[in-house]
């Protein structure tokens, strides 16, 4: 079963659906790249993990009969009392336990290496952005931007795939320069080579278009590896639950579409 859309499916951008699509796409993308890599290159899955606080700020609840004044301040006593307290056997005051629930979260990435063991070198990092990468204040965004800065300052290529219309601009290309060159796009891919550090290669994508074939850079002197994002998308969609999970006749994709886009979407799904 295939998506009713020629390229990226805007219904997949739902925050409840996208995490599954993200990991499925990363796996299928590695599968597509692996056989095309010349030896001794190879593509491995990487993973960025963190703990995210669940819900609202925690509220400290004191146990019944417990008071914040329970622990005496020894320096409020006269010197003689301090001496007696120090020499006495003290009861350990039971601490108050405040539980702050956390959810463990992680994101899969693709890392292309050359060499083995201690000689292994990271050549290209491929990132598929997730909603948590694009929303300020999220721990996942902070970690992503930190990694992005490290990669841009290293001898490693960075390829970023953004299939999300919502959220804050996050790929490494400066947003103002991108929009001067490409004023209109729904999704995009940003490729940065460490040996051409001033250049960002952009693949702009409109919702009504098929996804592009992009080039994955290797070390200078080695040919780039082409990969069809459309073929990867189709394999991801066919292997996933999306045609059963998504009720295209009922829900409206988010973020909000333009009037023109909404009309086009309705035509694609037969509304």
Buried (B, 14 or more C-beta within 10 A) or exposed (E): EEBBBBBBBBBBBBEEBBBBBBBBBBBBBBEBBBEEBEEEBBBEEBEBEBEEEEEEEEEEEEEEEEEEEEEEEEEEEEEEEEEEEEEEEEEEEEEEEEEEEEEEBEBBBBBBBBEEEEEEEBBBBBBBBBBBBBBEEBEBBEBBEEBBEEBEEEEBBBBBBBBBBEBEEBBBBEEEEBEEEEEEBBBBBBBBBBEEEEEBBBBBBBBBBBBBEBBBBBBEEEEBBEBBBBBBBBBBBEEBEBBEEBEBEEEEBEEEBEEEBBEBBBEBBEE
